[in-house]
Amino acid sequence: MKVYDISMLINADMQVYKNKPEKKPAVTTACDFSNATVHESNLFMNVHTGTHLDANLHMFPDGSTIESIPLERLVGPARVFDLSHVEDGITKADLLPFNIQNDEWIILKTKNSFSEEFDFDFVYVKQDAAEYLAEIGIRGVAIDGLGIERAQPGYPTHKSLMNKDIYIVEGVRLKDIEAGSYFMVIAPLKLEGIDAAPARALLIGDWK
């Protein structure tokens, strides 16, 4: 059994959405061996930092919060699709060859995974692709961009998916992951009442 960690490494120099300074995580020392008998650190970060799971509150004023997502919906078989040839946004036409099924988890590998710097022209999921996935009724979708859409007016990609209770994971890293079938584990921090949670994301190969 091979375990692949597809989470982003969290540190002060990591890429963040649109390179906004306020989105950079900050680690400070709470105490160290110069003033205490232990070493402890404080972490401040936006919950949409790095690899994270969105909740509906992210897009809807009355949307559900992160603790309402059942863990069993975040664990199970998933397929990785190689879309590294896509230059702009993923369309319905790009997804049609994969014969996507109802209640399936899909993971979208794009050229985003091959750079550790934020690209303002990152590959995202276009509205027609999101509506197609919503029509199928997939369980969830993960993408290797820090956003599943590139600030389209009204956020139609997020909303098309969330309206069908389709889970969205952003910021996975897939550079060394081959297309194919895996067992997936998404483990968000156990937070309450908010719009997202950072997550450890794992793929397990040769699991059957």
C-alpha positions in Angstrom: 0.0 0.0 0.0 1.4 3.4 -1.0 0.2 6.6 0.8 0.5 9.9 -1.1 0.2 13.2 0.9 -1.4 15.7 -1.5 -1.7 18.5 1.0 0.2 21.8 0.8 3.0 22.4 3.3 2.0 25.3 5.5 4.7 27.9 6.2 5.1 31.6 6.1 6.5 31.5 2.6 3.8 29.3 1.0 1.7 30.5 -2.0 -1.6 32.1 -1.0 -4.5 33.3 -3.0 -3.6 36.4 -5.1 -0.4 36.7 -3.0 -2.4 38.7 -0.5 -0.2 39.4 2.6 -3.1 39.1 5.0 -3.5 35.5 3.8 0.0 34.4 4.7 0.1 32.2 7.7 2.1 33.5 10.7 3.9 31.4 13.3 5.2 33.0 16.5 6.9 31.6 19.5 4.7 31.5 22.6 7.5 30.3 24.8 10.9 28.6 24.4 13.7 27.3 26.4 15.0 30.7 27.2 12.0 31.5 29.3 10.2 28.2 29.9 10.8 24.5 30.2 9.0 23.7 26.9 8.8 25.1 23.4 5.3 26.2 22.2 4.2 28.1 19.0 1.2 30.1 17.9 -0.3 29.8 14.5 -2.5 32.4 12.8 -3.9 31.6 9.4 -7.0 32.1 7.2 -9.1 28.9 7.1 -8.8 28.9 3.3 -5.0 28.6 3.5 -3.4 25.8 1.5 -5.4 22.6 1.1 -8.8 23.2 2.5 -12.5 22.1 2.4 -15.2 24.7 1.8 -18.5 24.8 3.5 -21.6 26.4 2.0 -21.4 29.4 4.4 -18.4 30.5 2.2 -20.9 31.5 -0.5 -24.4 31.7 1.1 -25.3 33.9 4.1 -27.5 31.1 5.5 -25.2 28.3 4.3 -24.2 25.3 6.4 -21.0 25.4 8.4 -17.9 23.2 8.2 -18.8 20.8 11.1 -22.0 19.7 9.2 -20.0 17.8 6.6 -20.0 14.1 7.6 -16.6 12.6 7.6 -17.8 9.5 5.9 -18.5 11.6 2.8 -14.8 12.6 2.7 -13.4 9.1 2.7 -13.6 6.6 -0.1 -12.7 5.8 -3.7 -11.7 8.8 -6.0 -10.4 9.2 -9.5 -7.6 11.6 -10.5 -8.0 13.1 -14.0 -5.0 14.4 -15.9 -6.0 17.8 -17.3 -2.5 19.3 -17.4 -3.0 20.1 -21.1 -5.8 22.7 -20.2 -4.5 26.2 -20.6 -7.3 28.4 -19.2 -10.4 26.8 -17.6 -11.8 23.3 -17.4 -14.9 22.9 -19.5 -17.7 20.4 -19.9 -16.0 19.2 -23.1 -12.8 18.5 -21.1 -14.7 16.3 -18.6 -16.9 14.3 -21.0 -14.3 11.6 -21.9 -14.1 10.5 -18.2 -17.6 9.1 -18.0 -18.1 10.6 -14.5 -20.7 8.9 -12.3 -23.2 9.9 -9.7 -21.8 10.1 -6.2 -18.2 10.0 -7.4 -15.3 11.9 -6.0 -13.1 13.4 -8.7 -9.7 15.1 -8.4 -8.5 17.5 -11.1 -4.8 17.5 -11.9 -3.8 20.6 -13.9 -0.7 22.6 -14.6 -1.3 24.4 -11.2 0.5 21.5 -9.5 3.8 22.2 -11.3 4.4 25.6 -9.7 4.9 26.7 -6.1 4.3 30.3 -7.0 0.7 31.7 -7.2 -0.3 32.2 -10.9 -3.0 34.8 -11.4 -4.0 32.8 -14.5 -4.4 29.5 -12.7 -6.6 26.8 -14.3 -10.1 26.7 -12.8 -13.4 25.0 -13.3 -15.7 27.0 -15.7 -19.4 27.4 -15.2 -20.5 24.9 -17.8 -18.3 22.2 -16.3 -19.6 22.9 -12.8 -23.2 22.7 -14.1 -22.4 19.4 -15.8 -20.9 18.0 -12.5 -24.0 19.2 -10.6 -26.3 17.6 -13.1 -24.4 14.2 -12.7 -24.6 14.6 -8.9 -21.0 13.8 -8.0 -20.1 13.7 -4.3 -17.1 16.0 -4.4 -14.4 17.6 -6.4 -10.8 18.5 -5.5 -8.6 20.8 -7.6 -4.9 21.8 -7.4 -5.6 25.5 -7.6 -6.2 27.7 -4.5 -9.6 28.4 -6.0 -12.0 26.3 -8.0 -12.9 29.5 -9.9 -11.0 32.6 -10.9 -13.2 35.2 -9.3 -16.0 35.0 -11.9 -18.8 37.5 -11.2 -21.3 35.9 -8.8 -19.2 32.8 -8.2 -21.2 30.5 -10.5 -18.8 27.5 -10.1 -19.0 27.4 -6.3 -22.7 28.0 -6.3 -23.6 25.4 -9.0 -21.8 22.8 -7.0 -22.8 23.9 -3.5 -26.5 24.1 -4.5 -26.3 20.3 -5.1 -24.4 19.7 -1.8 -21.2 18.8 -3.8 -18.1 19.2 -1.6 -15.2 21.4 -2.8 -11.5 20.9 -1.8 -9.1 23.4 -3.1 -5.3 23.5 -3.0 -4.3 19.8 -3.4 -0.8 19.1 -4.8 -0.7 16.5 -7.6 2.7 17.0 -9.4 3.8 13.4 -8.6 0.4 11.7 -8.8 -0.5 9.6 -11.8 -4.1 9.6 -13.2 -6.1 6.7 -12.0 -8.1 5.3 -9.1 -7.2 5.7 -5.4 -8.7 5.6 -1.9 -9.0 9.2 -0.7 -9.0 10.6 2.8 -9.8 14.3 3.4 -9.4 15.2 7.1 -10.5 18.8 7.9 -9.7 20.3 11.2 -12.5 19.8 13.7 -13.7 23.4 13.7 -17.2 24.8 14.3 -19.5 27.5 12.9 -17.2 28.7 10.1 -16.9 28.6 6.3 -14.0 26.3 5.7 -11.3 24.2 7.4 -7.7 23.4 6.5 -7.3 19.7 5.7 -4.8 16.9 5.4 -5.5 15.2 2.1 -4.2 11.6 1.4 -4.5 9.2 -1.5 -3.8 5.5 -1.1 -2.8 3.4 -4.0 -3.1 -0.4 -4.4 -5.7 -0.4 -1.7 -8.2 -3.0 -3.1 
